[in-house]
Amino acid sequence: MSYTRRTHAFPENGICFIVGRVRHVLVEGLYTGLRMSIKLIVVLLPAAAFVFVLQQFDLLRPIAGFLRPLMSLAGLPGEAGLVFATGALLNVYPAIAMLVTLDFSVQETTVIALMILICHSLVVECSIQARAGSNPLRMGILRLVAAFVTGIAAGRYYGLVSVDSVAQPDALATVPGATGLVQDFFAWIQSTSTTIALMIVIITGLMVIQRLLEASGLLRRISSWFEPLVLLFGLPRSTAFLWLVGNTMGLTYGSAVLIQERERGALKPAEIDALNHHLAISHSLIEDTLLFVALGAGAGALVLPRLAVAAVVVWILRLVRLHQRSDQLCEN
């Protein structure tokens, strides 16, 4: 008597198979998320400690004085240099706290906000991008140059003329590092611990969601919606999902997914570097933008220039690489 041997106990579309598959995807996503979180924390902690030292020794004011002439070119008053330095070396929140106390016009607020959105948290974010595969010094210089070029262009567009005003005392008092070393140190530990905990939760959640989207086939469909847009920006189709994460959730979380894709071999080093160039200029288009919109800046004036500058940067990068390849072919 002959019979056909069953290769598995349940059909592939059965409940048990689906549950097992989902469990496998969840475990893989959790493991990957925790591993990526640890890698980012190793980078974030030294960078955060360096920023803490900058705060305690009040090293932002000398830097702000050096930036005063550049602020003048953008049509901004001298104290804008301190606001920008604070945002560039710390993050957008203390810069906003200072900006609130200054009597800036809507146009001046828009220009300085645009500069800070391009160039903020340099120490931390450049370190993270280095872990993702790009040169941190180049990323830092790129963001500084892009911020000043964009700020100067925006200042000229709005017809701003620099007229130094006297900064209100409250504005200068908002610079961190003035409340005592011990108190600041414990506050730093608390804020850093909170940031790390939030990072672990969000990054792990992102990895789980990505794995679920991949397993269900939805990731390919969602990415296809943004492929025409990333092609316009000079980026390969394969970066569509990563572009979406970086521009909605921010550079840190976008880089976490990028590092993971790099380790999987899903992207080439040149593709990763190109996306890093774009995200260096344009990321977190929702949350960070809305913080400055609340101060009176226009959303479109903060989003569109960043996307345009990021596109120009990537296309220039592609032309440079094309020229380099042409030279190599000629030499051979």
C-alpha positions as CSV (number, residue, x, y, z in Angstrom):
1,M,0.0,0.0,0.0
2,S,1.5,3.3,-1.1
3,Y,1.0,6.7,0.4
4,T,2.3,10.2,0.1
5,R,4.6,11.4,2.9
6,R,3.7,14.7,4.6
7,T,6.6,17.1,4.7
8,H,5.2,19.1,7.6
9,A,2.5,18.8,10.1
10,F,0.7,22.0,9.2
11,P,0.1,23.9,6.0
12,E,2.1,27.0,5.5
13,N,-0.9,29.2,5.8
14,G,-2.1,27.4,8.9
15,I,-2.5,29.2,12.2
16,C,0.4,27.4,13.9
17,F,2.7,28.2,11.0
18,I,1.7,31.9,11.1
19,V,2.1,32.1,14.9
20,G,5.5,30.4,14.7
21,R,6.6,32.8,11.9
22,V,5.5,35.9,13.8
23,R,7.2,34.7,17.0
24,H,10.5,34.1,15.0
25,V,10.2,37.6,13.5
26,L,9.6,39.2,16.9
27,V,12.5,37.5,18.5
28,E,14.8,38.4,15.6
29,G,13.6,42.0,15.7
30,L,14.1,42.3,19.5
31,Y,17.6,40.8,19.3
32,T,18.6,43.1,16.5
33,G,17.1,46.1,18.2
34,L,19.0,45.5,21.4
35,R,22.2,44.9,19.5
36,M,21.9,48.1,17.5
37,S,21.0,50.0,20.7
38,I,24.2,48.9,22.4
39,K,26.3,49.9,19.4
40,L,24.7,53.4,19.4
41,I,25.0,53.8,23.2
42,V,28.8,53.0,23.0
43,V,29.0,56.0,20.6
44,L,26.6,58.3,22.3
45,L,28.0,58.2,25.8
46,P,31.5,59.6,25.1
47,A,29.9,62.2,22.8
48,A,27.4,63.2,25.5
49,A,30.2,63.5,28.1
50,F,32.2,65.8,25.8
51,V,29.1,68.0,25.4
52,F,28.7,68.1,29.2
53,V,32.3,69.4,29.5
54,L,31.5,72.1,27.0
55,Q,28.6,73.1,29.1
56,Q,30.4,73.2,32.4
57,F,33.3,75.3,31.1
58,D,31.1,77.7,29.2
59,L,33.0,77.1,26.0
60,L,30.0,78.2,23.9
61,R,30.5,81.9,24.3
62,P,34.0,82.1,22.7
63,I,32.6,80.0,19.8
64,A,29.6,82.3,19.5
65,G,31.9,85.4,19.3
66,F,33.8,83.7,16.5
67,L,30.5,83.2,14.6
68,R,29.3,86.8,14.9
69,P,30.6,87.9,11.5
70,L,28.9,85.0,9.8
71,M,25.7,85.8,11.6
72,S,26.0,89.3,10.2
73,L,26.2,87.9,6.7
74,A,22.9,86.2,7.2
75,G,21.4,89.5,8.5
76,L,21.1,88.2,12.1
77,P,22.1,90.1,15.2
78,G,25.2,89.1,17.1
79,E,23.5,87.1,19.8
80,A,22.2,84.7,17.1
81,G,25.8,83.3,17.2
82,L,25.3,82.0,20.8
83,V,21.9,80.5,19.8
84,F,23.4,78.7,16.8
85,A,26.5,77.5,18.8
86,T,24.2,76.1,21.5
87,G,22.1,74.3,18.9
88,A,25.1,73.0,16.9
89,L,27.0,71.6,19.9
90,L,24.1,70.7,22.2
91,N,20.7,70.3,20.6
92,V,17.6,72.2,19.5
93,Y,16.0,72.4,22.9
94,P,18.4,74.8,24.7
95,A,18.7,76.8,21.5
96,I,14.9,77.2,21.5
97,A,15.0,78.2,25.2
98,M,17.4,81.0,24.4
99,L,15.5,82.0,21.2
100,V,12.3,82.5,23.2
101,T,13.9,85.2,25.3
102,L,15.2,87.2,22.3
103,D,13.2,89.8,20.4
104,F,13.7,88.3,17.0
105,S,11.4,89.0,14.1
106,V,9.5,86.1,12.3
107,Q,12.1,86.3,9.4
108,E,15.1,86.2,11.8
109,T,13.5,83.3,13.7
110,T,13.0,81.5,10.5
111,V,16.6,82.0,9.3
112,I,18.2,80.9,12.6
113,A,15.8,78.0,12.9
114,L,16.7,76.8,9.4
115,M,20.4,76.9,10.3
116,I,19.9,75.0,13.5
117,L,17.7,72.4,11.9
118,I,20.5,71.7,9.4
119,C,23.3,71.8,12.0
120,H,22.5,70.6,15.5
121,S,23.9,68.0,17.9
122,L,27.0,67.8,15.8
123,V,29.1,65.8,18.3
124,V,26.5,63.1,18.9
125,E,25.0,62.8,15.4
126,C,28.4,62.9,13.5
127,S,29.6,60.1,15.8
128,I,26.5,58.1,15.0
129,Q,26.9,58.7,11.3
130,A,30.6,57.5,11.6
131,R,29.3,54.2,13.0
132,A,26.9,54.0,10.0
133,G,29.9,54.3,7.6
134,S,30.6,57.9,6.8
135,N,33.5,60.2,7.8
136,P,32.4,62.2,10.9
137,L,34.7,65.2,10.1
138,R,33.3,65.4,6.6
139,M,29.7,65.2,7.9
140,G,30.4,67.9,10.4
141,I,32.0,70.3,7.9
142,L,29.2,69.6,5.4
143,R,26.5,70.5,8.0
144,L,28.3,73.7,9.1
145,V,28.9,74.9,5.5
146,A,25.3,74.0,4.4
147,A,23.9,75.8,7.5
148,F,25.7,79.0,6.8
149,V,25.2,79.0,3.0
150,T,21.5,78.3,3.5
151,G,21.2,80.8,6.3
152,I,22.9,83.6,4.3
153,A,20.8,82.8,1.2
154,A,17.6,82.9,3.4
155,G,18.7,86.1,5.0
156,R,19.2,87.8,1.7
157,Y,15.9,86.5,0.4
158,Y,14.1,88.1,3.4
159,G,16.2,91.2,3.1
160,L,17.5,91.0,6.6
161,V,20.1,93.5,7.7
162,S,22.2,92.8,10.8
163,V,21.7,95.3,13.6
164,D,23.2,94.2,16.9
165,S,20.9,94.5,19.9
166,V,21.5,94.0,23.5
167,A,20.7,90.4,24.6
168,Q,18.4,90.1,27.5
169,P,20.0,88.7,30.6
170,D,17.6,85.8,30.7
171,A,18.9,84.7,27.3
172,L,22.4,84.3,28.5
173,A,21.3,82.7,31.7
174,T,19.8,79.8,29.7
175,V,23.2,78.6,28.7
176,P,23.7,75.3,30.5
177,G,26.5,74.9,33.0
178,A,25.7,77.7,35.5
179,T,24.0,75.9,38.3
180,G,26.8,74.0,39.9
181,L,28.9,70.9,38.9
182,V,27.3,68.4,41.2
183,Q,23.7,69.4,40.4
184,D,24.5,69.5,36.6
185,F,26.2,66.2,36.8
186,F,23.2,64.4,38.3
187,A,20.9,66.2,35.9
188,W,23.1,65.0,33.1
189,I,23.0,61.4,34.3
190,Q,19.2,61.5,34.6
191,S,18.7,63.0,31.1
192,T,21.2,60.7,29.5
193,S,19.7,57.7,31.2
194,T,16.2,58.7,30.0
195,T,17.6,59.3,26.4
196,I,19.2,55.8,26.4
197,A,16.1,54.1,27.7
198,L,14.0,55.9,25.1
199,M,16.5,54.9,22.4
200,I,16.4,51.3,23.3
201,V,12.6,51.2,23.2
202,I,12.3,53.1,19.9
203,I,15.1,51.3,18.1
204,T,13.9,47.9,19.2
205,G,10.4,48.8,18.2
206,L,11.7,50.0,14.8
207,M,13.6,46.7,14.2
208,V,10.5,44.7,15.1
209,I,8.3,46.8,12.8
210,Q,10.8,46.5,10.0
211,R,11.0,42.7,10.3
212,L,7.2,42.4,10.4
213,L,6.9,44.6,7.3
214,E,9.5,42.6,5.5
215,A,7.9,39.2,6.4
216,S,4.4,40.5,5.3
217,G,5.7,42.0,2.1
218,L,4.4,45.5,3.1
219,L,7.9,46.9,3.4
220,R,8.5,46.6,-0.4
221,R,5.1,48.2,-1.1
222,I,5.6,51.1,1.3
223,S,9.1,51.7,0.0
224,S,7.8,51.7,-3.6
225,W,5.6,54.7,-2.7
226,F,8.7,56.8,-1.9
227,E,11.0,55.5,-4.7
228,P,10.2,58.3,-7.1
229,L,11.0,60.8,-4.4
230,V,14.4,59.3,-3.4
231,L,15.3,59.0,-7.1
232,L,14.7,62.8,-7.4
233,F,17.0,63.3,-4.5
234,G,19.7,61.3,-6.2
235,L,19.4,58.3,-3.9
236,P,19.0,54.7,-5.0
237,R,15.6,53.0,-4.7
238,S,16.9,50.7,-2.0
239,T,17.2,53.6,0.4
240,A,13.5,54.5,0.3
241,F,12.5,53.0,3.7
242,L,15.6,54.3,5.4
243,W,14.9,57.8,4.0
244,L,11.4,57.6,5.4
245,V,12.6,56.6,8.9
246,G,15.3,59.3,9.0
247,N,13.1,62.1,7.9
248,T,10.2,61.2,10.2
249,M,11.9,59.8,13.3
250,G,15.3,61.5,13.1
251,L,19.0,60.8,12.3
252,T,19.7,58.6,15.3
253,Y,16.9,56.1,14.6
254,G,17.5,56.3,10.9
255,S,21.2,55.5,11.5
256,A,20.3,52.6,13.7
257,V,18.3,51.0,10.8
258,L,21.1,52.0,8.4
259,I,23.8,50.3,10.5
260,Q,21.7,47.1,10.6
261,E,21.2,47.2,6.8
262,R,24.9,47.7,6.3
263,E,25.7,44.7,8.4
264,R,23.2,42.6,6.4
265,G,24.9,43.7,3.2
266,A,21.6,45.1,1.9
267,L,23.2,48.4,0.8
268,K,26.6,49.2,-0.8
269,P,29.0,51.5,1.1
270,A,28.5,54.2,-1.6
271,E,24.7,54.0,-1.2
272,I,25.0,54.3,2.6
273,D,27.3,57.3,2.3
274,A,25.0,59.0,-0.1
275,L,22.0,58.6,2.2
276,N,24.1,59.8,5.1
277,H,24.9,63.0,3.1
278,H,21.2,63.6,2.6
279,L,20.2,62.8,6.2
280,A,22.9,65.1,7.5
281,I,21.1,68.0,6.0
282,S,17.5,66.8,6.1
283,H,16.1,64.7,8.9
284,S,13.3,64.7,11.5
285,L,11.2,66.9,9.3
286,I,8.2,66.7,11.6
287,E,9.1,67.0,15.3
288,D,12.0,69.4,15.1
289,T,10.3,71.5,12.5
290,L,7.1,71.9,14.6
291,L,9.2,73.1,17.6
292,F,10.2,76.2,15.6
293,V,6.9,76.6,13.9
294,A,5.5,77.1,17.4
295,L,7.8,80.2,17.6
296,G,6.4,81.7,14.5
297,A,8.6,80.2,11.7
298,G,6.8,78.9,8.6
299,A,6.8,75.1,8.1
300,G,7.4,75.3,4.4
301,A,10.3,77.7,4.8
302,L,12.0,75.2,7.2
303,V,11.3,72.0,5.2
304,L,11.6,72.8,1.5
305,P,15.1,74.4,1.7
306,R,16.5,71.5,3.7
307,L,15.2,69.0,1.1
308,A,16.5,71.1,-1.7
309,V,20.0,71.5,-0.2
310,A,20.1,67.8,0.6
311,A,19.3,67.0,-3.0
312,V,21.9,69.3,-4.3
313,V,24.5,67.8,-2.0
314,V,23.8,64.3,-3.1
315,W,23.8,65.2,-6.8
316,I,27.1,66.9,-6.4
317,L,28.5,63.9,-4.6
318,R,27.3,61.7,-7.5
319,L,29.0,64.0,-10.1
320,V,32.2,63.9,-8.1
321,R,32.2,60.1,-7.9
322,L,31.4,59.9,-11.7
323,H,34.3,62.2,-12.4
324,Q,36.6,60.1,-10.2
325,R,35.6,56.9,-12.0
326,S,36.2,58.5,-15.4
327,D,39.7,59.5,-14.3
328,Q,40.4,56.0,-13.1
329,L,39.2,54.5,-16.5
330,C,41.4,57.0,-18.4
331,E,44.4,56.0,-16.3
332,N,43.8,52.3,-17.0
